[in-house]
Amino acid sequence: MVLSGLMHPQDVVALQRESANSWRSATRCDVQSDDGHAGRGGKPRRALHTAAGGEIHTAIYRQSWLAEFLGSTAGGVVQPTGPAGSYSYYTHPGDHLGLHLDIDECDLSLITCVTDSLRSRTRGRDGGGEIRIYHGYAGRSLRDVRRDVGWGSVDARLEPGQSLILLGGVLPHEVLPVRAGQARVVSLMCFKLEAGPNARTADA
C-alpha cells in the first residue's frame, strides 16, 4: 500500500534535515553476491549506505498513532521492533538492495521516501530505486522467485514524502538500482505484527 500524506509535510522536511546530518555517520554496505538464502533474513546483494535514525526519526517511529494506524491497516496488533529505525542512502550509480524477505523482527515495514534528487526535478518521470514487490510469490521460497524472475511483480515508485506499507516478511522484494546523478534517501521503520481476527492476507 502506497500512501501520500501519512507523514506530515513538516515531518518530511525534518527527516530530510536529519538524514543529511546522519550521512556523516553512515556506513557503506557492499555485498557482491547473494548467499542463496531461501527464507527470511539472509545476506542479499546490496550496495548502499545506512545510518541509524536520529531523535526526529525515533520520535515519529514511537508515536502511538502510527502503530495504531498500521495495526488497523494490517488487521492486527503492531509494535515497533526496537528503539529506532534507520536511513538508507542510495547515492552511487547502481546502488541497490537485492531480493530478500525481511528478518523475523520486521513483519511489517514502513518505508518513506525522504528525498530523491531526480524525482524532485522530473516529477517521477525519471530515476531508479523503485521497490519491486513479487506479490505473486507471497509466502513462497526465494528460490521460486530466482527461478522465475519477472513474473508476478509490481514496482512501487515512491515520490518524496510518500510511504509504502509492506508485509516484508511474506512478500519477496528488492530495491532496483539508482541511476547516475541520483541521490535517494529512504526511512525504514520495522514493526512486529501479531495477527488479529481481521488480519489481511498477502494476496489481499
N, CA, C and O of each residue as an XYZ file, in Angstrom:
816
protein
N       0.842     -1.180      0.000
C       0.000      0.000      0.000
C       0.884      1.240      0.000
O       1.682      1.439      0.916
N       0.740      2.080     -1.038
C       1.472      3.336     -1.128
C       0.550      4.465     -0.677
O      -0.582      4.580     -1.146
N       1.051      5.299      0.241
C       0.245      6.372      0.806
C       0.928      7.718      0.631
O       2.143      7.837      0.784
N       0.137      8.722      0.310
C       0.594     10.107      0.321
C      -0.021     10.794      1.539
O      -1.215     10.645      1.799
N       0.779     11.535      2.276
C       0.256     12.284      3.404
C       0.278     11.566      4.732
O      -0.146     12.133      5.739
N       0.764     10.323      4.770
C       0.877      9.656      6.069
C       1.844     10.433      6.964
O       1.581     10.634      8.150
N       2.947     10.859      6.391
C       3.893     11.716      7.104
C       3.517     13.175      6.864
O       3.345     13.586      5.716
N       3.389     13.950      7.914
C       3.088     15.373      7.778
C       4.225     16.048      7.017
O       5.386     15.700      7.230
N       3.926     17.008      6.131
C       4.987     17.683      5.372
C       6.093     18.251      6.249
O       7.261     18.228      5.859
N       5.744     18.759      7.425
C       6.776     19.281      8.321
C       7.694     18.168      8.816
O       8.895     18.372      8.990
N       7.107     16.973      9.045
C       7.916     15.836      9.470
C       8.853     15.389      8.350
O       9.994     15.004      8.605
N       8.369     15.441      7.117
C       9.212     15.057      5.980
C      10.407     16.004      5.872
O      11.534     15.559      5.657
N      10.163     17.307      6.021
C      11.250     18.283      5.978
C      12.242     18.026      7.109
O      13.454     18.113      6.912
N      11.725     17.712      8.288
C      12.598     17.427      9.432
C      13.434     16.167      9.181
O      14.611     16.119      9.536
N      12.820     15.151      8.569
C      13.561     13.926      8.242
C      14.629     14.206      7.191
O      15.712     13.622      7.243
N      14.341     15.084      6.244
C      15.336     15.447      5.232
C      16.561     16.072      5.891
O      17.696     15.736      5.555
N      16.322     16.979      6.826
C      17.435     17.634      7.504
C      18.228     16.645      8.360
O      19.459     16.645      8.360
N      17.490     15.802      9.089
C      18.178     14.858      9.966
C      18.976     13.839      9.162
O      20.104     13.505      9.524
N      18.388     13.342      8.065
C      19.107     12.347      7.266
C      20.365     12.948      6.649
O      21.370     12.256      6.490
N      20.315     14.235      6.300
C      21.509     14.900      5.779
C      22.599     14.961      6.842
O      23.775     14.764      6.537
N      22.217     15.230      8.082
C      23.193     15.254      9.178
C      23.709     13.856      9.497
O      24.889     13.678      9.799
N      22.814     12.853      9.429
C      23.193     11.475      9.758
C      24.111     10.874      8.710
O      24.784      9.877      8.971
N      24.145     11.473      7.522
C      25.016     10.972      6.460
C      26.474     10.910      6.912
O      27.234     10.054      6.459
N      26.855     11.813      7.799
C      28.248     11.851      8.268
C      28.639     10.559      8.979
O      29.806     10.166      8.957
N      27.671      9.898      9.607
C      27.974      8.668     10.347
C      27.495      7.411      9.616
O      27.504      6.321     10.188
N      27.077      7.558      8.351
C      26.554      6.408      7.611
C      27.671      5.414      7.293
O      28.831      5.787      7.113
N      27.287      4.143      7.231
C      28.214      3.050      6.947
C      27.915      2.472      5.567
O      26.757      2.245      5.217
N      28.960      2.237      4.796
C      28.803      1.659      3.467
C      28.642      0.140      3.564
O      29.387     -0.528      4.281
N      27.662     -0.392      2.838
C      27.426     -1.834      2.785
C      27.576     -2.290      1.336
O      26.820     -1.859      0.466
N      28.540     -3.150      1.081
C      28.752     -3.708     -0.254
C      28.818     -5.225     -0.142
O      29.761     -5.769      0.434
N      27.834     -5.896     -0.683
C      27.813     -7.360     -0.734
C      27.648     -7.733     -2.200
O      26.612     -7.457     -2.806
N      28.670     -8.359     -2.765
C      28.714     -8.582     -4.206
C      27.919     -9.793     -4.680
O      27.515     -9.843     -5.841
N      27.687    -10.771     -3.802
C      26.977    -11.976     -4.227
C      25.949    -12.380     -3.182
O      26.172    -12.245     -1.979
N      24.829    -12.875     -3.666
C      23.751    -13.343     -2.796
C      24.157    -14.660     -2.150
O      24.820    -15.488     -2.776
N      23.751    -14.854     -0.882
C      24.116    -16.101     -0.216
C      23.170    -17.247     -0.537
O      23.354    -18.357     -0.038
N      22.147    -16.991     -1.373
C      21.235    -18.052     -1.778
C      20.215    -18.441     -0.737
O      19.540    -19.460     -0.883
N      20.088    -17.639      0.324
C      19.128    -17.956      1.387
C      17.714    -17.977      0.820
O      17.354    -17.131      0.001
N      16.915    -18.944      1.258
C      15.587    -19.130      0.662
C      14.468    -18.483      1.461
O      13.364    -18.307      0.945
N      14.738    -18.123      2.728
C      13.679    -17.593      3.584
C      13.993    -16.198      4.087
O      14.690    -15.432      3.422
N      13.480    -15.872      5.257
C      13.658    -14.535      5.821
C      15.095    -14.318      6.273
O      15.785    -15.240      6.709
N      15.515    -13.072      6.155
C      16.878    -12.747      6.557
C      17.864    -13.018      5.431
O      17.607    -12.670      4.279
N      18.972    -13.629      5.756
C      19.983    -13.903      4.751
C      20.835    -12.682      4.454
O      20.731    -11.653      5.123
N      21.687    -12.815      3.430
C      22.582    -11.730      3.037
C      22.434    -11.482      1.537
O      23.214    -12.003      0.740
N      21.440    -10.695      1.155
C      21.258    -10.396     -0.262
C      22.347     -9.476     -0.797
O      23.024     -8.796     -0.025
N      22.516     -9.454     -2.104
C      23.413     -8.483     -2.726
C      22.939     -7.078     -2.365
O      21.739     -6.831     -2.245
N      23.884     -6.168     -2.195
C      23.493     -4.800     -1.849
C      24.659     -3.847     -2.075
O      25.824     -4.244     -2.060
N      24.321     -2.607     -2.280
C      25.301     -1.529     -2.356
C      24.568     -0.261     -1.948
O      23.751      0.265     -2.704
N      24.865      0.223     -0.753
C      24.208      1.414     -0.204
C      24.897      1.828      1.080
O      25.746      1.106      1.601
N      24.527      2.996      1.590
C      24.945      3.429      2.919
C      23.733      3.354      3.855
O      22.596      3.536      3.419
N      23.977      3.089      5.128
C      22.910      3.081      6.128
C      23.354      3.848      7.368
O      24.542      3.936      7.678
N      22.365      4.399      8.066
C      22.623      5.105      9.326
C      21.415      4.935     10.232
O      20.283      4.830      9.758
N      21.656      4.908     11.522
C      20.561      4.811     12.488
C      19.737      6.089     12.473
O      20.269      7.177     12.250
N      18.446      5.957     12.708
C      17.592      7.127     12.803
C      17.933      7.962     14.023
O      18.314      7.432     15.066
N      17.790      9.274     13.882
C      18.082     10.178     14.984
C      16.852     10.468     15.825
O      15.877      9.717     15.792
N      16.900     11.550     16.574
C      15.821     11.871     17.513
C      14.487     12.095     16.800
O      13.447     11.653     17.286
N      14.508     12.769     15.662
C      13.264     13.046     14.944
C      12.673     11.752     14.396
O      11.484     11.475     14.559
N      13.521     10.973     13.750
C      13.082      9.686     13.195
C      12.495      8.804     14.301
O      11.437      8.198     14.129
N      13.192      8.741     15.434
C      12.749      7.896     16.542
C      11.435      8.392     17.131
O      10.569      7.589     17.477
N      11.281      9.714     17.247
C      10.043     10.267     17.806
C       8.842      9.889     16.950
O       7.780      9.570     17.485
N       8.995      9.922     15.625
C       7.900      9.526     14.731
C       7.641      8.032     14.857
O       6.494      7.594     14.950
N       8.704      7.265     14.860
C       8.617      5.797     14.939
C       7.881      5.337     16.193
O       7.151      4.347     16.150
N       8.059      6.027     17.289
C       7.495      5.593     18.566
C       6.122      6.172     18.860
O       5.544      5.867     19.903
N       5.582      6.998     17.972
C       4.277      7.585     18.241
C       3.180      6.520     18.188
O       3.147      5.694     17.275
N       2.285      6.550     19.176
C       1.269      5.504     19.296
C       0.292      5.506     18.127
O      -0.198      4.449     17.731
N      -0.001      6.693     17.565
C      -0.967      6.753     16.472
C      -0.472      5.977     15.255
O      -1.269      5.405     14.510
N       0.849      5.958     15.057
C       1.402      5.283     13.892
C       1.206      3.770     14.006
O       0.770      3.125     13.053
N       1.530      3.204     15.175
C       1.326      1.768     15.379
C      -0.155      1.410     15.281
O      -0.512      0.369     14.729
N      -1.009      2.271     15.815
C      -2.454      2.012     15.763
C      -2.954      2.029     14.314
O      -3.763      1.187     13.926
N      -2.473      2.987     13.518
C      -2.879      3.067     12.118
C      -2.399      1.847     11.341
O      -3.158      1.251     10.578
N      -1.139      1.482     11.539
C      -0.609      0.321     10.822
C      -1.325     -0.953     11.235
O      -1.576     -1.829     10.407
N      -1.656     -1.056     12.527
C      -2.390     -2.220     13.000
C      -3.768     -2.314     12.391
O      -4.209     -3.396     12.004
N      -4.459     -1.176     12.302
C      -5.799     -1.183     11.706
C      -5.729     -1.509     10.216
O      -6.636     -2.138      9.671
N      -4.655     -1.080      9.562
C      -4.484     -1.360      8.136
C      -4.192     -2.833      7.902
O      -4.725     -3.437      6.971
N      -3.340     -3.413      8.752
C      -2.957     -4.814      8.580
C      -3.925     -5.777      9.252
O      -3.890     -6.977      8.982
N      -4.785     -5.267     10.121
C      -5.738     -6.128     10.799
C      -5.150     -6.911     11.948
O      -5.544     -8.052     12.188
N      -4.207     -6.313     12.664
C      -3.576     -6.990     13.791
C      -3.012     -5.981     14.767
O      -3.314     -4.790     14.691
N      -2.196     -6.461     15.679
C      -1.545     -5.602     16.668
C      -0.110     -5.380     16.219
O       0.631     -6.333     15.979
N       0.275     -4.112     16.107
C       1.594     -3.745     15.598
C       2.390     -3.053     16.696
O       1.870     -2.200     17.417
N       3.662     -3.434     16.810
C       4.555     -2.812     17.789
C       5.916     -2.569     17.156
O       6.385     -3.403     16.382
N       6.567     -1.439     17.465
C       7.930     -1.221     16.974
C       8.843     -2.347     17.441
O       8.677     -2.875     18.541
N       9.806     -2.711     16.603
C      10.675     -3.832     16.950
C      11.865     -3.421     17.800
O      12.530     -4.277     18.383
N      12.143     -2.141     17.880
C      13.315     -1.701     18.630
C      13.219     -0.239     18.963
O      12.178      0.384     18.754
N      14.296      0.318     19.482
C      14.268      1.720     19.907
C      14.303      2.715     18.760
O      13.902      3.865     18.936
N      14.775      2.297     17.580
C      14.925      3.252     16.476
C      14.868      2.532     15.139
O      15.090      1.324     15.044
N      14.562      3.318     14.103
C      14.615      2.810     12.745
C      15.929      3.230     12.097
O      16.932      3.421     12.785
N      15.925      3.374     10.773
C      17.173      3.678     10.083
C      16.918      4.450      8.799
O      15.789      4.544      8.319
N      18.006      5.003      8.253
C      18.004      5.634      6.942
C      18.830      4.786      5.985
O      19.861      4.231      6.363
N      18.371      4.692      4.751
C      19.133      4.041      3.687
C      19.438      5.082      2.621
O      18.559      5.832      2.196
N      20.695      5.117      2.196
C      21.151      6.109      1.224
C      21.598      5.391     -0.056
O      22.530      4.588     -0.039
N      20.927      5.690     -1.143
C      21.290      5.155     -2.454
C      21.835      6.338     -3.260
O      21.064      7.089     -3.857
N      23.142      6.502     -3.276
C      23.747      7.731     -3.788
C      24.756      7.497     -4.906
O      25.175      8.454     -5.557
N      25.154      6.257     -5.145
C      26.097      5.936     -6.205
C      25.357      5.230     -7.338
O      24.419      4.479     -7.069
N      25.742      5.443     -8.579
C      25.089      4.737     -9.687
C      25.088      3.226     -9.445
O      26.131      2.627     -9.179
N      23.917      2.629     -9.539
C      23.810      1.183     -9.330
C      23.541      0.764     -7.904
O      23.334     -0.423     -7.650
N      23.536      1.694     -6.960
C      23.206      1.317     -5.578
C      21.844      0.630     -5.553
O      20.912      1.058     -6.234
N      21.734     -0.444     -4.758
C      20.531     -1.268     -4.776
C      20.498     -2.140     -3.533
O      21.432     -2.139     -2.732
N      19.410     -2.882     -3.386
C      19.275     -3.909     -2.353
C      18.616     -5.112     -3.003
O      17.492     -5.014     -3.496
N      19.306     -6.245     -3.011
C      18.857     -7.408     -3.749
C      17.640     -8.099     -3.155
O      17.142     -7.726     -2.093
N      17.181     -9.102     -3.862
C      15.993     -9.866     -3.499
C      16.119    -10.448     -2.095
O      17.138    -11.044     -1.747
N      15.062    -10.266     -1.288
C      15.105    -10.782      0.081
C      13.709    -10.781      0.696
O      12.765    -10.206      0.154
N      13.614    -11.439      1.834
C      12.495    -11.321      2.761
C      13.045    -10.714      4.043
O      14.164    -11.030      4.447
N      12.277     -9.853      4.682
C      12.776     -9.165      5.863
C      13.024    -10.117      7.022
O      12.461    -11.210      7.080
N      13.867     -9.688      7.935
C      14.224    -10.501      9.099
C      12.993    -10.752      9.975
O      11.969    -10.086      9.821
N      13.097    -11.708     10.885
C      11.963    -12.112     11.711
C      11.389    -10.968     12.529
O      10.192    -10.953     12.813
N      12.231    -10.000     12.917
C      11.765     -8.883     13.739
C      11.034     -7.825     12.919
O      10.570     -6.829     13.475
N      10.926     -8.022     11.617
C      10.353     -6.994     10.741
C       9.222     -7.612      9.907
O       9.374     -7.827      8.704
N       8.096     -7.891     10.556
C       6.939     -8.441      9.838
C       6.347     -7.418      8.887
O       5.951     -7.746      7.769
N       6.292     -6.177      9.343
C       5.700     -5.087      8.571
C       6.694     -3.937      8.510
O       7.237     -3.516      9.531
N       6.926     -3.435      7.307
C       7.857     -2.320      7.117
C       7.099     -1.074      6.686
O       6.161     -1.141      5.892
N       7.519      0.053      7.219
C       7.039      1.345      6.746
C       8.237      2.042      6.110
O       9.186      2.432      6.790
N       8.170      2.186      4.794
C       9.271      2.762      4.021
C       8.811      4.104      3.470
O       7.809      4.173      2.759
N       9.526      5.155      3.787
C       9.168      6.501      3.336
C      10.305      7.086      2.521
O      11.456      7.072      2.958
N       9.993      7.597      1.346
C      10.987      8.299      0.537
C      11.191      9.683      1.144
O      10.283     10.514      1.140
N      12.383      9.918      1.660
C      12.689     11.197      2.286
C      13.098     12.223      1.231
O      12.632     13.362      1.244
N      13.969     11.804      0.322
C      14.391     12.705     -0.752
C      14.860     11.892     -1.936
O      15.327     10.763     -1.783
N      14.735     12.470     -3.122
C      15.205     11.840     -4.355
C      15.516     12.960     -5.330
O      14.606     13.626     -5.824
N      16.782     13.170     -5.608
C      17.197     14.319     -6.407
C      16.594     14.301     -7.808
O      16.183     15.347     -8.311
N      16.534     13.136     -8.447
C      15.993     13.073     -9.797
C      14.479     13.208     -9.795
O      13.924     13.934    -10.620
N      13.811     12.530     -8.894
C      12.351     12.582     -8.884
C      11.847     13.971     -8.502
O      10.797     14.408     -8.972
N      12.591     14.652     -7.661
C      12.184     16.008     -7.286
C      12.222     16.943     -8.494
O      11.426     17.877     -8.595
N      13.158     16.679     -9.410
C      13.299     17.553    -10.580
C      12.373     17.149    -11.731
O      11.934     17.999    -12.505
N      12.079     15.846    -11.840
C      11.354     15.373    -13.023
C       9.945     14.884    -12.722
O       9.270     14.353    -13.604
N       9.493     15.062    -11.477
C       8.147     14.650    -11.078
C       7.882     13.171    -11.371
O       6.814     12.792    -11.852
N       8.885     12.352    -11.065
C       8.685     10.907    -11.141
C       8.886     10.297    -12.505
O       8.722      9.087    -12.656
N       9.241     11.098    -13.525
C       9.367     10.549    -14.868
C      10.729      9.919    -15.097
O      10.959      9.320    -16.147
N      11.622     10.041    -14.153
C      12.976      9.548    -14.355
C      13.477      8.965    -13.042
O      12.839      9.112    -11.999
N      14.618      8.307    -13.107
C      15.231      7.791    -11.889
C      14.956      6.323    -11.663
O      14.079      5.729    -12.290
N      15.736      5.743    -10.740
C      15.566      4.356    -10.355
C      15.224      4.271     -8.881
O      14.649      5.198     -8.311
N      15.583      3.145     -8.264
C      15.331      2.956     -6.841
C      13.937      2.502     -6.500
O      13.540      2.550     -5.336
N      13.164      2.051     -7.513
C      11.831      1.528     -7.220
C      11.926      0.264     -6.364
O      12.926     -0.451     -6.407
N      10.890      0.003     -5.598
C      10.821     -1.224     -4.797
C       9.997     -2.234     -5.580
O       8.794     -2.054     -5.769
N      10.647     -3.291     -6.032
C       9.954     -4.325     -6.796
C       9.439     -5.389     -5.830
O      10.214     -6.014     -5.106
N       8.133     -5.584     -5.829
C       7.471     -6.498     -4.901
C       6.927     -7.681     -5.691
O       6.151     -7.498     -6.629
N       7.326     -8.885     -5.320
C       6.897    -10.099     -6.020
C       5.644    -10.650     -5.347
O       5.686    -11.651     -4.631
N       4.527     -9.965     -5.599
C       3.274    -10.326     -4.934
C       2.774    -11.698     -5.366
O       2.014    -12.336     -4.637
N       3.186    -12.156     -6.531
C       2.770    -13.487     -6.978
C       3.455    -14.619     -6.230
O       3.103    -15.785     -6.405
N       4.438    -14.278     -5.393
C       5.186    -15.289     -4.640
C       5.002    -15.120     -3.138
O       5.886    -15.482     -2.362
N       3.878    -14.580     -2.727
C       3.623    -14.355     -1.304
C       3.737    -15.660     -0.521
O       3.086    -16.654     -0.840
N       4.580    -15.632      0.507
C       4.740    -16.788      1.373
C       5.552    -17.920      0.779
O       5.639    -18.990      1.381
N       6.151    -17.714     -0.391
C       6.906    -18.779     -1.040
C       8.405    -18.567     -0.892
O       8.862    -17.510     -0.457
N       9.150    -19.582     -1.261
C      10.598    -19.539     -1.151
C      11.201    -18.556     -2.152
O      10.680    -18.375     -3.252
N      12.299    -17.928     -1.756
C      13.012    -17.049     -2.672
C      13.573    -17.820     -3.858
O      13.811    -17.241     -4.918
N      13.783    -19.102     -3.691
C      14.264    -19.922     -4.816
C      13.262    -19.899     -5.963
O      13.647    -19.918     -7.132
N      11.979    -19.857     -5.629
C      10.952    -19.797     -6.669
C      11.039    -18.492     -7.443
O      10.863    -18.470     -8.661
N      11.313    -17.403     -6.729
C      11.423    -16.100     -7.388
C      12.650    -16.071     -8.293
O      12.582    -15.592     -9.425
N      13.772    -16.585     -7.791
C      15.001    -16.580     -8.589
C      14.837    -17.416     -9.852
O      15.421    -17.109    -10.891
N      14.051    -18.456     -9.755
C      13.857    -19.334    -10.913
C      12.997    -18.673    -11.982
O      13.208    -18.893    -13.175
N      12.023    -17.860    -11.560
C      11.042    -17.285    -12.487
C      11.033    -15.766    -12.439
O       9.967    -15.163    -12.562
N      12.195    -15.121    -12.263
C      12.228    -13.671    -12.092
C      11.498    -12.969    -13.243
O      11.698    -13.295    -14.413
N      10.650    -12.001    -12.886
C       9.923    -11.227    -13.879
C       8.439    -11.508    -13.874
O       7.662    -10.747    -14.449
N       8.032    -12.596    -13.230
C       6.610    -12.933    -13.217
C       6.014    -12.553    -11.868
O       6.640    -12.762    -10.828
N       4.811    -11.999    -11.881
C       4.095    -11.719    -10.633
C       4.718    -10.654     -9.779
O       4.808    -10.814     -8.562
N       5.165     -9.538    -10.398
C       5.789     -8.468     -9.624
C       5.164     -7.124     -9.979
O       4.542     -6.966    -11.029
N       5.346     -6.164     -9.079
C       4.892     -4.794     -9.307
C       5.942     -3.863     -8.713
O       6.535     -4.176     -7.680
N       6.175     -2.724     -9.357
C       7.160     -1.765     -8.874
C       6.462     -0.622     -8.149
O       5.572      0.026     -8.700
N       6.874     -0.384     -6.908
C       6.356      0.739     -6.125
C       7.283      1.927     -6.341
O       8.449      1.892     -5.948
N       6.761      2.981     -6.967
C       7.541      4.178     -7.270
C       7.177      5.264     -6.250
O       6.170      5.955     -6.398
N       7.989      5.399     -5.241
C       7.717      6.353     -4.174
C       8.305      7.718     -4.516
O       9.501      7.843     -4.779
N       7.453      8.732     -4.509
C       7.914     10.101     -4.648
C       8.306     10.619     -3.255
O       7.848     10.072     -2.251
N       9.141     11.657     -3.177
C       9.486     12.217     -1.865
C       8.244     12.549     -1.040
O       7.343     13.245     -1.509
N       8.206     12.041      0.198
C       7.069     12.246      1.081
C       6.074     11.098      1.079
O       5.243     11.007      1.984
N       6.138     10.216      0.080
C       5.231      9.070      0.039
C       5.784      7.907      0.860
O       6.994      7.764      1.030
N       4.857      7.070      1.368
C       5.230      5.929      2.203
C       4.655      4.644      1.636
O       3.607      4.644      0.991
N       5.357      3.555      1.886
C       4.916      2.219      1.495
C       4.766      1.365      2.741
O       5.693      1.264      3.544
N       3.592      0.745      2.906
C       3.383     -0.238      3.964
C       3.546     -1.605      3.320
O       2.818     -1.944      2.388
N       4.494     -2.388      3.809
C       4.870     -3.641      3.158
C       4.970     -4.775      4.169
O       5.646     -4.651      5.190
N       4.290     -5.880      3.877
C       4.462     -7.101      4.667
C       5.727     -7.794      4.172
O       5.678     -8.787      3.446
N       6.853     -7.237      4.591
C       8.137     -7.648      4.044
C       8.603     -9.026      4.450
O       9.530     -9.563      3.844
N       7.985     -9.617      5.465
C       8.342    -10.973      5.838
C       7.627    -12.019      5.010
O       7.970    -13.200      5.063
N       6.635    -11.592      4.244
C       5.828    -12.500      3.430
C       6.039    -12.272      1.943
O       6.040    -13.217      1.154
N       6.217    -11.012      1.565
C       6.329    -10.639      0.155
C       7.795    -10.435     -0.226
O       8.424     -9.497      0.264
N       8.355    -11.288     -1.086
C       9.720    -11.064     -1.560
C       9.816     -9.706     -2.258
O       8.890     -9.300     -2.960
N      10.930     -9.010     -2.067
C      11.072     -7.688     -2.659
C      12.544     -7.323     -2.806
O      13.420     -7.957     -2.218
N      12.792     -6.299     -3.595
C      14.137     -5.789     -3.802
C      14.053     -4.312     -4.164
O      12.998     -3.826     -4.574
N      15.162     -3.605     -4.013
C      15.243     -2.205     -4.412
C      16.082     -2.142     -5.678
O      17.241     -2.556     -5.679
N      15.498     -1.621     -6.763
C      16.182     -1.572     -8.052
C      17.277     -0.514     -8.050
O      17.201      0.452     -7.290
N      18.294     -0.682     -8.892
C      19.431      0.258     -8.897
C      19.022      1.693     -9.212
O      18.129      1.941    -10.022
N      19.698      2.631     -8.551
C      19.501      4.043     -8.866
C      20.391      4.411    -10.041
O      21.341      3.700    -10.370
N      20.065      5.535    -10.667
C      20.778      5.965    -11.861
C      21.884      6.958    -11.527
O      21.971      7.471    -10.412
N      22.719      7.212    -12.517
C      23.798      8.194    -12.349
C      23.210      9.562    -12.025
O      22.241      9.992    -12.651
N      23.790     10.232    -11.060
C      23.325     11.551    -10.667
C      22.149     11.543     -9.717
O      21.656     12.605     -9.336
N      21.688     10.365     -9.326
C      20.531     10.253     -8.431
C      20.990     10.056     -6.994
O      21.859      9.224     -6.731
N      20.424     10.801     -6.074
C      20.664     10.624     -4.639
C      19.314     10.389     -3.990
O      18.472     11.286     -3.947
N      19.112      9.195     -3.490
C      17.818      8.793     -2.952
C      17.995      8.344     -1.508
O      18.850      7.510     -1.211
N      17.187      8.900     -0.614
C      17.249      8.553      0.806
C      15.874      8.079      1.245
O      14.870      8.739      0.976
N      15.827      6.937      1.921
C      14.561      6.432      2.433
C      14.671      6.172      3.926
O      15.740      5.854      4.448
N      13.549      6.315      4.589
C      13.423      5.999      6.010
C      12.806      4.616      6.143
O      11.838      4.293      5.455
N      13.366      3.804      7.026
C      12.845      2.457      7.267
C      12.457      2.310      8.732
O      13.259      2.568      9.630
N      11.210      1.890      8.961
C      10.721      1.593     10.306
C      10.129      0.190     10.289
O       9.255     -0.108      9.475
N      10.603     -0.674     11.185
C      10.172     -2.072     11.228
C       9.247     -2.308     12.424
O       9.425     -1.730     13.496
N       8.256     -3.173     12.207
C       7.273     -3.483     13.240
C       7.002     -4.985     13.285
O       7.052     -5.674     12.266
N       6.720     -5.465     14.470
C       6.207     -6.820     14.642
C       4.694     -6.775     14.487
O       4.040     -5.822     14.911
N       4.152     -7.818     13.872
C       2.713     -7.887     13.634
C       2.153     -9.154     14.256
O       2.532    -10.269     13.897
N       1.239     -8.955     15.200
C       0.511    -10.090     15.775
C      -0.847    -10.125     15.105
O      -1.663     -9.223     15.295
N      -1.087    -11.154     14.331
C      -2.297    -11.216     13.513
C      -3.536    -11.246     14.380
O      -3.585    -11.957     15.384
N      -4.544    -10.466     13.991
C      -5.829    -10.452     14.661
C      -6.894    -11.129     13.802
O      -6.573    -11.649     12.733
N      -8.137    -11.135     14.236
C      -9.200    -11.820     13.503
C      -9.472    -11.198     12.139
O     -10.017    -11.862     11.257
N      -9.093     -9.915     11.951
C      -9.334     -9.241     10.680
C      -8.069     -9.012      9.898
O      -8.012     -8.132      9.039
N      -7.041     -9.804     10.192
C      -5.767     -9.622      9.518
C      -5.909     -9.814      8.009
O      -6.613    -10.704      7.532
N      -5.199     -8.930      7.267
C      -5.182     -9.048      5.821
C      -4.203    -10.131      5.414
O      -3.171    -10.307      6.062
N      -4.506    -10.849      4.368
C      -3.552    -11.799      3.819
C      -2.695    -11.084      2.798
O      -3.044     -9.998      2.334
N      -1.562    -11.697      2.445
C      -0.691    -11.088      1.452
C      -1.386    -10.955      0.120
O      -1.145     -9.990     -0.606
N      -2.253    -11.911     -0.226
C      -2.954    -11.866     -1.505
C      -3.931    -10.708     -1.561
O      -4.237    -10.214     -2.647
N      -4.438    -10.254     -0.390
C      -5.382     -9.153     -0.374
C      -4.704     -7.833     -0.650
O      -5.363     -6.793     -0.673
